[in-house]
Amino acid sequence: MLWIKAFHIFFVASWFAALLYLPRIFVNLAMETDPTANARLLLMARKLYRFSMYLSVPAVLLGAWLWLGYGFKGGWLHAKLTLVVLAIGYNHACGSILTKFEKGVNKRSHKWFRIFNEVPAFLLLAIVILVVVKPF
């Protein structure tokens, strides 16, 4: 089970690295006026989004394996699972935003994306606290 835990931590860290960086690309896309730079940023965002989706699958599956193997119980786990569902939803929201940028119909400012960019950091912090501290 320690191997499963190690790989779970690796995939979660990698997935969240992508979730932390992808919205930062959106900040730059929202400010960019040069078509060449815009195309390059879109390419980066597309690749990173795809990569984040690939990383999320083993992170979630290995987490489920740990849950089944250890039989964790408690309110902290329900809260953590809720936050994981929110992280998955955030990842999909990034895909929707990317599609808007690709179609050229984004209406949000770079300031909005700066705030949106902070969401995965708070999700990760809350998840780590729940897993380590198990407050309830």
Protein Blocks (a to p, Z undefined) as FASTA:
>chain_A
ZZmmmmmmmmmmmmmmmmmmmmmmmmmmmmpmbfklmmmmmmmmmmmmmmmmmmmmmmmm
mmmmmmmmnopacjklmmmmmmmmmmmmmmmmmmmmmmmmmnopafbdfklmmmmmmmmm
mmmmmmmmmmmnopZZ
